[in-house]
């Protein structure tokens, strides 16, 4: 990794003079002088004057061909955030456009109730909202991040890791979606360098070891293609340009380690690019390449007829020459090449901005959708998940509608993702799907080139909760959760209240219900909930995951309610309230905490016993629990005395967490059929997992919220009727 060079303002001005684009020199010089004075006395982690950073950001934007206002905003982008300068001062001196760009990249003020991840999510959302109005905001932010990554060696190691991780998951995908491949690849490589330096060094060494060999091979291929094109009868508008193409280090890593390929199996480590004048010439060159070399089946991609979502267009084909070495050939026009290299920035570099709503919409549709989901979500980090998973996925499939329109989806996407990508209402009205005119299950994984038709009802019937387990995209999952949020509020409130009470029990948090509002005040603010019912509903439909709050809740509970308590040296004394033959009624135990043991997960309806622990209250077990049965076999008097006979109250209806284990013949759709039964019965699924066995069977483990034993028994009867299910029983931990 090469160290970033220092760019002075004189060097920046000389680059502007050497270029062929017109800039307002006076305005740029004034912006520099204002920034230099504002940052006077400030230094970077390297010890260098802070002003070198905004100048470097302006230099990167200049290479992308951005306009005068963008260059000025780059020079000023930190003055409002890091100095005493104000938005009004910038607006008066440099105009509203420059001031709005600076304001767009300025971070929000710290909000005390947000943790670092939530604060970052809010900052990103603010930038996207500003970007929706002016795409140049994101251009400045990406170049700002690129220069920070180039100089990251001066930061502490923990900062390096955190910044690299954020860059890899947020800013590199955005650069890719905007089509700016130059920024995208460098951001990925720099992030990879800090996230896994050993793998980076290993791949760098691999590439260096055959660098000369690759260079010689590419040179010979380029010359053979040039001679063949010149010898053909086809009349080119002007002579095609033929270049070699280098594979990025992180791109190699994804092929080697993520996709588990051998170095020899990577077909595009050798690659050439042919640039011609028009689309007709692209297809003519493709025919000549296939005439010269043997094409590898299933390795041809036509991104001209089916462009990527970032408007990338090109022909890709992989062929084998006489040497037996496979290599990739990319064929595109000059306009396609500029778009591939500079993405949305190409329109400033060559056309002075974007003119036309349709062209801008190609780049910004995903921004509008992400903001809409964020604004209707209870989780401020939702937008981060959308960018990480949906904006620039590792693999993409291009699926066609019956009308012939192409839809890009992440690899592994299902008809549910396809339906919601077309329109939210299409997803809500979905009844089934056809792929290439054949009915397929909803968990079917779509492939490139297939035609998908969504079967809908006349009226909105709404999604199924099981779809949350099937959908691949965060966007589709968010729309499904939002429907349940709006249409099943009462059901969500009851489910959420039960889940919260269960979590409080598990954490041994015992507070009066009238104190819930005060105890959960910060959490309500975090998730934009005005009332407790709003918070319960958010838990119930899946907008809030309460498990991640447990450690903080425990600390808060001890701080607010347990300061006066002194540690007890002896086991707790239980004052039983007898109902039958001296048995203790579970909910009438006073002055002593109790918890449900995870080794047997007792449910109302089970016969239960209690074990008096040392200093942690009573642990409730089933009489069939292995721990209780083991005690009976050992028959140790001192241990037997600590076991109590207890029973459920008649009104016990709180949902409790229970795990079940299903063994079934492994088949496509098994998980969907099981979750559909649970969803129909309105039983919340906490988490689920499955694994394959060598004998062709599968084991499915599901953690549920169950009210009582009779409800679980009814569910077992339904699951046993599912095709291929062999056994279903409660899991033992």
N, C-alpha and C positions, 0 to 999 in steps of 0.2 A: 504494500500500500504506500503510495507516494504522499509526501507531506504537502499540504496546500501552500501555494505561493502567496505572498502578500501583494495585493493590488493597491496601488496608490491612486489618489484622485487624478493625478496627472496622466497616469496610464489609462484610466477610464476615459478621460477626455480625448486622448490620442486615438483610442479605439473608435470613439464616435466620429472623429475627423476622418479616420481611414475608411469608415463604412460609407455605404451609398444611400443611407436613410437620413431624412431630415429630423433634427432634434432642436429643441429650444435651449441653446447653450446657457443663456442668462438665467433661466428658471432652474436648471440643474445646478449651476454654480451657487445660486442663492440657497437652494436646499442643502447643498453640502456645507456651506458656511454656517447655516443655522444648526445643522446636526453636530458639526464639529464643536461649536460653542456650547451646545446643550450637553454634550457628552464629555466636556473638558474635565479632566481629573478622574475619569472612569477608565478602568483597565479590564481586559479580559483575563481569563484564567492563565493564559500564556504569559501575562505580564505586559502585553502589547497594548497600546492605546485602543480604547473601545471603538473608535471611529473606523478602524480597518474592517470591522464586521459589516456595517451597512454599505460601505464601498464595495466590498466583495459580493454582497448580495445584489447590488446594482449591476455589477459586472456580469454575473450569471444571467440576470434578466436581459441585459444588453445582448448577450450571445443568443438568447431566444427571440430577439427582435422586438421586444416590448417597447411601448411608446414613452413619450416624455413624462407624462404624469406617473406612470408606473415606476420609472427610474427615480423620480423625485420621491415618491412614496417609499421606495426601498431605502433611500438615504435617510428618510425620516421615520422609518417604521418602529423604532424603539423609543423615540423621544417622549411620547405621551405616557408610555408605560414606565420608563426608567429615569425620566428627568422631570424637572418642574414645568416643562412645556405643556400646553393644553391644546385640546382640539380646536378651540376658538382661535388661538394664535396661528395654528397651522392653516386653518380655513381662510383667515384674513390675508395671510401672506401668499398662499399657494393655491387657493381656490377650494371649492367644496369637493371636487372629485378626489384630489390628493388627500384632503383631510378624511374623507370617508374611507379611502383605502387604508390609511394609517389606523383609523378607528377599527376597521374590520380585522386587522391582524393583532390588535391589542388584547391581551388576556383580560378576562373578567377579574374584578377585585375578589380577593379570597372571601369565601363564605364559610363561617365557622363550622356549620353542621356537615359540610362535605369533607370526605376523605380525599386523598390525592387522586385516586382513580376517578371519582365522581367529579372533582374539580376539572380534570383533564377533559372528561366527557363534555362538561358544560362549555369549556373553552372551544372544543372542536365544533360543537353545535353552533356556537356563536359565529365561528368562522364560516361554516357552511351556509348559515342564513345570510351573511354578508356576501358570500360567494354567489348565492342565488341571484342577487341584484347586480353583482359585478364580478365576473370570473377572475379578474386580475388580483383580487384579494388572495385567492388560493395560489396563484402564480407566485406572489411575493412570499407567502408562507412556505411554499415548497422550496424556493431558493434559499430562504432563511434557514430552513432545516438542513438543506444540503451543505451550506457553509459550516453550520454547527457540527455536522457529522464529519466534515473534512478536518476540523480542528478538535475533535473529541478526545484526542490523546492527552490533552492538558487537564481534563476533568478527572475526579476521583473514579476509581473502578466501579463503584456501585452506581454512580451517575452514568457512566458509560453504558452499563448493562441496561439500565432503565430507559435511557434515551434511545439506544439501539432497538430495544424491544418495541417501543412506541413507534419508531420510524418504520420498522418492518411491518407492523400490523396496521398502521394508520396512513402514514404519508406515502409510502411506496405504493400501496394499492390505489390511492387517489391519483398519484402521478400516472399510473398505468391506465386508469379509467379515463383520464384526460388525454391519453395517447402520447404522453411525453416520454418516449422510451429512453431518451438520453438521461433524464432525471431518474426515471424508475429503476433502471439497471444500476446506476451508481449508488442510489439510496439503498438498494438491496445488498449490493456488495459491501458497502461500508458497514451496514448493520450486521451482516454476517461475520465480518471481520472481528467485531467486538463480542458477538453472541457465541461464536464457536471458533476461536482463533486457531485451534489445532486442526479442525477440518478445513478451514480456509487455507492454512499453510500446506496441508497435504494435497489439496486440489491444485493450488498454485504450483506446487512442485511437479505434479503430473503434467500440467500444461506446459511448464518450462522444459520438461525432459524431452518432449518431441516437438518443440517450437519450430526448429529449423526444418524438421521433416514435414510438418504441417504446412509451413510457408512454401516449401518446394512443391508439394503436392498441389496446393491451391494455385500457385503460379502456372503450373503445367495445365491444369484444368481450365483456367481462365484463357490461356493462349489457344487451347484446342477449341473452346467455344467461340472465341473471337474469329478464328480462321473459318470455322464452319458457318457462322452467320454471314461473313463476308463473301463466302463462296456460294451462298444460296441465291436463288433468283428473286427473293423477296426484297422489295424496295422499302427500306426504312426511311423515315422522315429525316433522321440524323443518326449518326453512328451510335449504337447502344454503348452504354458504359457498363463495364464488368468489374466488380470489386470482390475482394474477399470479405468474410464476415466473422468476427471473433465472438465466441460464446462467452457469456459472463460467468464469473466464478460461482455465483449463487445459482445460476441456471444449471451449471454442471453438477452442483451439489444436489439439486432437486432430482436430477436424473439418476445420480449415483446412489444416493442414500435414501431419499424419500421414495423413489420408484424402484429401488433395489436393482439397478442395472449395473452391468460390468462396463468398464471404460470402453471396451471394444464394441459394446452394443449401442453406444450413443451415436446415432447416425448423423446428427447435425453438428458434431464437433468440427467437421470439415464442411464449410458452406461458402457458396458464392452467390452474388446478387447481380442480376441483370436489370438495368434501368433503361426504359425505352420511352417513346414519345406519347403513345396512346394505347388504349385498351386492345385494339385489333392486333397491334404489334406484340402485346403480352402473350396472347394465345398462339400467335405465329411462332414466337420463340419457344413456347412450351412444346409445340409439336416438333421443333428442331431438336430440342434437348432430349425428348423421348426417342427421337430417331438416332441420336448419337449414343445414348446410354440406355441401359435396361432399367425401367422404372420398377421400384419395389411396390408390390401390391398394398393397397390400403394406406399408402403414405403420401397421397395427393390431397391437398386442401385448397379449395377455391374460395379465398376470402374477398374476391372481387364481386362475385355474385352474392355471397353471403358474408358481408363485412362483420368484423367484431363490433361489440357494443361501443368501443371507443373510436369507431370509424376507421379502424385499420383495414387496409385493402392490399392484397398481394396474392400471387399464386405461389404455393409451396409444393415442391415435389422432391422426393428422395430417389436417387438413382445409383447404379453401380457401374463403375468404369471397368476398363480392361484389367486394372490392378486388383480388382476384387474388393475395393474399398468403397463403402457407401458414403455419399455426401449429399447435402441438401442444396437445392437451387431455389432462390427466391426471384420472382419476376414481377416487376411493377413499373408504373409510369413515374415521371418526375414529381407530379402532384401527389401521387400516392406515397412516394418516398418522403416528401416533405412532411406529410401528415403523420407518417410512421415515426419520423424522427422527432418532430416538434409538437405533434398533436394539436391541441387547441391553440398553442402559441404560434403555429404556422400561419394562422390568419392575421396575426399582427406582423409577423416577420415579412410576409409577402403582400398582404392586402390592407394593412393598417386597420386592424380590428375585424370583428365579426359583423357582417351585415346579413340580416335575414333571420327571422324567428326560428325557422325549421332547423337551420344549421346549428344554432345555439342549443336548441332543445335536444339535439342528439347527445350533447355532452352533459346537459343539466337535468334530465328527467330523473336520474337516480338520486340527485341531490334533493329535489322536491319531495320524492317519496320518502327518503331517509328522514327529512325534517318533519314531514307529516306524521310518521310513525313515532318519532321522538316526542313530538308535542302531545301525542295522545297516550304515551306510555307512562307508567308509574315509575319506571326505572331509568335514571339519567344515563346509565351506561349502555342502554339499548343501541344507541347510535354507533358506539364503538364496535359492537358485535355485528352490526349491519355492514360496516366498512370492512371489518376483518374477514367476514365470511362471504359476503355477497358482491362487493364492489369489484374485486379483481381476483376471482377464485383461481386456484392452481390449475384446474382443468375445466374446459368449457364444452358444452354440447350445443349444437345449433339444431333446433327442432322447428318444423314448419307447421303453420296452421293450415286448415283445409283450403284457405284462400291463397296459400303460397307465401304468406309473410313469414319471415324467419324470426325466431325468438331465441336469445342466448340465455343459457342457464348453467349453473355450476354442474360439474360432473357428479352423477348420482342423483340428480333432481328427478322428481316424480311428477305424475300428472297434476297433483295438488299444487306444486310449485308453478307448473305451467299455467294452470287456471288463474292463480292469483297474480301472476306476472301479466297476463292479458288484461285483467280488470278485477278489482276486489269483488264486485257483484257476481262475476262469473264464478269465482271461487265459492262464494256463499251459496249460490244456486246449484253447485255441482252435484250430480248424482252418480256419475261414472265417467269412464274415458275409453276412447278407442285409439289404438295406435296402428297405423296402416290398415284401417278398416276392421280391426279385430278388437273385441272387448279385452281390456287388461285390468288387473287389480290396481288399486290406487297406490300401492307401494312399488309398482313397476318402475325400473330405472330407465329413463329415456336415453336414446342414443342419437348421435348426429345423423341428420338426414331423414329421420322418421317424421311422419305426419301424424300429429296428435289432434284429436277432436274431443272437446269437452261436452259431455251430455249434461244438460241442465234441466231443472224443473221450471215451470212457468213462474212460480213464486219463490222468494228467498226462503229456503228451508233451513239454512244455517249449517255451519260445519259440525263435524264430530270431534269430540275431545281427543279421540285416538289419532286424529290427523296431526296433532302436535308431535307425535312420535315418528310420523312418516315423512313430514315435510323436511326438505333439505335446507331451504333458504330461511334466514332469519326474518326476512320480509314477510314471507307467507305465514310463519309462526306468529309474528306480531299481529297480523291482520286477523288470524283465528282467535288469538287471545283477546283482541279488541272487541270482536263480536260477542264473545262470552261476557266480557266486561259490561257491554251495553244491554245485552238481551237476557242475561241470566243473573241479574243482580242479587235477587233474594237468595237464590241457590248458592251463589258465590259467598254471600255474607255468612250463611250458616256453615258452609264448608270451611271458610277461612277462620271463623271463630273457633270451630272445633280443632283445627290444626294449630292455632295459636295456643289454646289451652293445653293441648297435648305437649307442645314444645315447652311451655312453662312448667308442666309437671315433670318433664324429662330433665329440665334444668333445676328442678327443686325451687322454683320461684312461686311463692305463695303471697299474692297481694290481693286486696279487695278489688272487685270489678270496677267500683267507682274510682279507683286510682289508676286504671288502665290508661286513660287519656293523658294524664301527667307523665306516667312512666314511659309511654311510647311517643311523647311529644316530638322528639327529634326525628323519629322514623316517619311520622306523619308528614313533617316538613320535607324530608328528603324525597318522599314519593308523591308530593303534591296532593295529599289527602286532607280534606277539611274536617272529616269526622272519623270516628272509630269504625263506623260501618263502611266507609270508603276504604279504610285500611284492611278490614276483614275481606271485603270484596276483592281487593288486589291480591291478597294471599290466595283466595279461593279460585280465581281464574288463572293464576300462575304468573301474574305481573310482578309479584314480590316473592323471593325465596327466603323464608325465615331462618333456614339453617345457618346462613352466614352471619346472622345477628346474635346467635346464642352466646358466644364469648362476651360480647359487649353487654348483653342483657344481664348475664351473671354478675359481671363487675358492678353494673349500675344497681342491681338488686342489693348486693352486699353493702354498697356505699350508702344507699338510702334507708335500708330496713334492718341491717344486721350489725350496725356499729355498736349498739348497746349490748349485744349478746356476748357473753363470755364463753370461751371454749369449755365444753363439758368433758370431764375426765371419765365419766361412766357412760355405759350404754343408756339410751333413752328409756325413760320409764313410761310405759304405755298405760293409759287409763281407759280400759275398754268399756264401750257401751254395749251391753249384751242384748241380743235379740233372740237367738236360738241356741240353747245348750251352751251358753257361755261364749259363743263365737263373737269376734270383733267385727263390727260393721265398718267396711273400708272407709267410706266418706265421713264417718263419725269419729275417726281417730283424731284426737286433739293434742296439740303441743308436740307433735312428732311428724316429721316429713316421711312420705313414703314414695317409692318409685317402682315402676314395673320392670322386672328383670328382662334383659335382652336375650338371655339364654333360652327362654321359652315363650316370650311375648304373650302373656296371658290376656284373654279377652273376656268380657262379661258373658257369663254362661259356663265358663270353665270352672272346675273346682279348684280353689286356690288355697295357698298357705302363705304365711309371712315369716321372713327371717329377720331378726333384730340384728342389724349391723353395729359395728363399733363406731359411733359418732356420725353415722349417715342415715339414721332412721330405719324404716322397714323396707325390705326388698320383697316384692310380691312375685311368687312363682306359681305355676300350675302343679297339681299333685303328681302329674306324670313327668315333671322336670327331672332330668338326669341328676341334677345336683341334689334335689330332695330325695330321690330314690337311693342315691349313693349314701346319704346320711342314714337312711333307714337300715341299710345293710351293715353299716359300720356300728350302729347302735352305741354311740358314745354319749353318756348322760349329759355331760356339760354342753355338748353341741345340740342335743335334742331339746334342751330347755330354751334354746334361742328361737325355736320354730313355733309359730302361733297358728291357731285355726282362725281364719278370717273368711268373710263372705262379702259378695257384692251387695250394694244397695239395690232396692227395687227399681229405682229411677235412673240407673246408670245408663246414659245414652251418649257419652262423649266418644268421639271417634278416636281409635287408638292405632298405633303403627304396628303392622303385622307383616311378616315376610312369608311368601309361599314359594314352593319349588315345583315346577312342572317339567316332566320328562315326556318328550314327544318325538315322532319321526321328523327329521329336519326337512323343511319344505319352504318354498316361497309363500309368503302370506300368513305364516303361522303366528308371528307376533301381532300382525294386524287383527287377525280373528280373535285372539285372546284379549287384546286391549279394547276391541269393539264391545265385547261382553261387559267388561268392567265399566266402560264409558256409558253404555246403555243403563247399567245399574247405578250410575252416578257415584261410583266409588273412586275417590282421588288416588292417583298413582304417585307415590313419592319418588321412586326411581325404579328402573328395570335394567336387566342385563341378560345376555344369553351367550352360550358357548357351545361349540360343536364337540361331539364325542366321536371316537374312532369308529364306532359301530354304526354310524349313520344317524344316530339320534342327536337331539339337542336338549340342553338343560336351560330352562328359562327361570330366572329369579326375579320376583317382583315384590316390592315393598308397598303395601296398601294402607289406607286409613279405613279401619273396620269398626263398626259400632258394637257388634256382639257376635257370639259364636254362631247363632242361627243364620245371620247374614252371610258369614263366611261359608257355612255349609251349603247354602243355596247357590252361592257363586261356584263352589267346587262342582256341584251337579251340572251347571251349565258348561263349565270349562271341560269337563270329562266328555261332553258331547262334541267338542271341536275335533275335526278330522285330524287323525294322527296322534292325539294326546293319549299317552300310556298311563301316566300317574300324575296326580296333583295332591299335594299335602303341605301342611305348614312346615316351614323351614326351621331348623334348629341351628342356633349360632354357636 
